[in-house]
Amino acid sequence: MRTRSIAVAAIAALALGAAACTEAEQDNAQAETNEAAAETGDSLQEEAAQVGSALEAGAKEVAQEIDEGTDRLAEEADEQEAETARDTRGN
């Protein structure tokens, strides 16, 4: 009986030690996961900022091209009106 009690105590101590080790390993794994998630979040935030900057630059370029296009159309319309007025006076 005494041997049995010692064996049970030894098994219990091993189980507690294994649980403690496993818990420590789990804590380490969780800490590593949290750190990796933070780094990933930082990387994604940086990429998003770069994409945002690229979109902003592209939008400004498109707006400038539209502005130049409308200016050209306005000039062409003015020229067309002047030509029509000359033709009307000539008839």
N, C-alpha and C positions, 0 to 999 in steps of 0.2 A: 504494500500500500504506500509506503514511504517513497519507494522508487517511482511509483505511479504519480504521486504528488509532485515530485521533483521534475518528472518528465512534463507534466502538464504546465508547471511553472515555467520551465524552459521554453516550451512551445508558445506559451502566452507572451513571454519576453521577446521571443523572436518575432511573433506576430506584431507586437507593439512597435518593435524596432523597424520592421518592414513597413508598417503603416506610417511611422514617423518619416522614414526615408522617402517613401512614396509621396507623402504630403509635402516634404521639402522639395522633391523633384517637381511636383505639381505646381508649387509656388514659383519655382524657378522657370518652369515652362510658361506659366501665366505671365510672369514678368517679361520674359522674352517675347511673348505674343503681344503684350501691351506695347513694348518698345517698337516691335516691327510694325504694329498698326499705326503708331504715332509717326514713324518714319514714312510709311506709305501715305498717310494723310498729308504730311508735309510735302512729299513729292507731288501728290495730286494737286495740292493747293498751288504749288509753284507752276506746274504744267497748266493749270486752269488760268493762272495769271498771264502766262505767255500766250495762251490761246486768246484770251481776252484782249491783250495788246495787239495781236495780229489782226483780230476782227475789227478793232477800233481803227487801226491804220488802213485796213481795206475799206471800211465804211467811209473814212475821210476821203480816200482816193476816188471812190465811186461818186460821192457827193460832189467832188471837184469836177469830175468828168461830166456829171449831169449839169452842173452850173455852166460849164463851158459849152455844152451842147445847146442849152437853152439860149445862151448868148448868141451862138451862131444862128439858131433858128430865128431869133428876134432880128438879127441883122438881115437875114435873107427875106424876112417878111417886110422889113422897111424898104429893102431894095425892090421887092415886088410891088409894093405900094407906089414907090416913086416911078417905076416903069409904067405901071397902070395909069398914073396921073399924066405922064408924058404922052402916052398913047391917046388918052382922052383929049388932051389939049391939041394933039396933032390932027385929030379927026375933025 
